[in-house]
Amino acid sequence: MPPRADTRTRVLHAAARTLADEGYGRCTARAVAKTGGFAPGVIYYHFTDMDDLFVATSQFTSEARLARYRAELDGVTTATDTLARLRRLYDEDGAAGHIAAVQELVAAANANARLAEQVKVQTAVWQDFAAGVIERLLAGTPLAELIPVREVATAAVALYLGMEMLSHLDAHRLGPDALFDAAERFAPLVDAWRLSLAEPDGSA
């Protein structure tokens, strides 16, 4: 990777980490520079202003994680395996600060038209990805014609963005782990049901 591109990537990584750790309101050029270990002026060598950096960070972190999700879920056709992989990926997202950074960017988009447009674009890409996963799980069953895939995909993306936040607000601490636990108990039943629906004789 050329040195200039490598430095730009360092700035983007630092911006995402600072958003996760400090929040949008304290994600200043000085804070990003401190996180990344470079001078604040480096930011303005690669980006016009902080808004430009935030827009680029939204695209950068989304595309990087989407590539990881696609590689991990490519060809997976059972609910049990899909959920197990999604859980691992979600844990990765949390540890890397991706979830927190995205939540900050989504919140900031309410008052930033450029960022709002970028968040809208990235959200649509994730909805398309989710729809593809759902369609693959439903393939070959009558459910493929009954389930509103686009609506379910939209709900899945919304759940992804919101369940970490809800875990902090819920007095009983019902967080992502509890949701994944419940889903994983149900997944084998879904797979058995799908298999029965897909059988040639149509038996249930």
N, C-alpha and C positions, 0 to 999 in steps of 0.2 A: 504494500500500500504506500503511495507517495506520501512524503512527510506532511504536506499540507492537508491531505485528506485524513491522515492519521490524527493530526492535531484537531481538526474539525470534529472527528468522532470522539475524541477525548472531551471536548467541550459539551457535546451532546450527552455523553454518559454522565458528566458532572452535573449538567442541568437536570437530568432525570433524577439523579440521586438527591440533589438539593431540594427539588420539588417534593420528593418523598419524605425527606428528613425535616425540612423546614417549613414546607407549605408554600403556596404561590405568593402569599403576601410578603414573605421574607426571602424569596428567591431572587435576590439582587445579583448584579454582575459581580460584586465583591464576594458574595456568598458562593456563587458558582465557581469563581476563581479559586477560592479557598478550598472547596471540595476537590477540585481537579488538580490543584497544585500548580497553577499557572497565573500569570498576571491578568488583571481584568481586561487589559487592552487586547488580549488575544481573542476575546469574544467578539470584539468589534472589527477584527480583521476578517472574521468569517461570517459575521451576521450584522445586518444593518442596525438593529437595535434589539432590545430584549424581547419585544413582541415577535420579531423575526426568529429569534432563538426558540421561543416557546412553540411557535408553529412548526419549526423544524424538529423539535424534540418530540412533539406529538406524532409526527410521521415516523421518525426514527425508531422510537420505542415500540410503536405499534407494529411496524413492519418486521422488526427484529423478532418480536415474540410470535407474530403470525407465522413466520418461517419455521420457528421451532414447533409450533402447534401442528403445522401441516406435515412436517417430517415425522412427528410422533404419532399422528393419527392416520396417516396415509394407509389405506387398505384395511383398517380396523372395521369389523362388521358386527361385533356383538356389543350389547349395552354394558356388560360386565367389564370387558376390556377397555371400552371407551371411557367409562367412569374412572377406572383405576388410573388410566393415563392422564385424564383431565385433572384428577386429584394431584398427581405428581407435578403437573404443569402449573397448577394453581399455587402449590407450595413454592415452586420456583419463582413465580411471579411475586409472591409475597416477600420472599427472602431477598429478591433483587430490588424491591421497592417499586416494581412496575405498577402494581395495583394502586398504591398510594399516589404515585406520580400521575397516573391517568385520572384518578378521582380529582386531584387538584386542577388538572387541565380542563376537565369537564366543567368543574365549578367556575373556573376563571372564564370559560367561553361565554358565560352569560353576559359579560360586559366587554367582550373583545370579538368584534365581528370576524376578523381574519382567523383567529383561533377557532371560533365557532364553526367556520366553514371547513377547516381542516379536521376538527373533531367529527363533524358530520360525515365527511368523506371516509375517515378511518372506521367510524361506527358502521357505515354501510358495508365496508369490506369485511368486517367481522361478522356481520349478519349474513352475508353471502357464504362465508366459511361455515358458520353454524348450520345454515340451511343445507349445505352439502353433506355435512356429517349426519344430520337427521335423515336426509333422503337416503343415504347409504344404509342406515339402520332399518329403514322401513321398506327397502327394496324387496320386491318379490312377495309382499304381503298385501292384503286388502287395505291395510292401514295407510298405504301409500296414497290412496285416493281419498281417504277420509280426514287425515291429519292436515291442518292448515300449516304447512311447513314454514312459510315466511313469518307468520304470526308467532309460532313457537320459537323460531330462531331469534326474533326480536326480543321475546321474553327471556330467552337464555342469556343474551348479551346484557340485558338490563339486570338480571340476577347476578351475573358475574360482577358487574360494576357496583352493585348495591349490597351484596351480602356481607362484605367485610365491614362496610360502614354500619350496617344494622347490628352486627355483632358487638360493636362498641356502644350502641344505644340501648340494646336489649338488657333489661335488668337481670335476666336469667342466663345471659351470656350464651345464647343459642347462636353459635357461629358457624363458619364454613365446615369445620370438622364434623359437627353434628349433622349438618345437611348432607355432607358426603356419606357419612355413616348410614343415614336413612336411605339414601339413594342406592348405595351399594347392597343393602339388604334386599331391595326391591328389584335390582337389575337382573338376577338370575330368573326371576319369575317372568320378567319382560322377554328375556331371551327364549325361555321355554314357550311362551305364548306366541312369539314371532315364529318360532320353528313350527308350531302346530298350525298356524295360519298359512304358512308357506307350503305345507304338505300338499301333494297333488290331489289327494282325495278330499281335501278341504275340511278334514276333521278338526275339532277344536279340543 
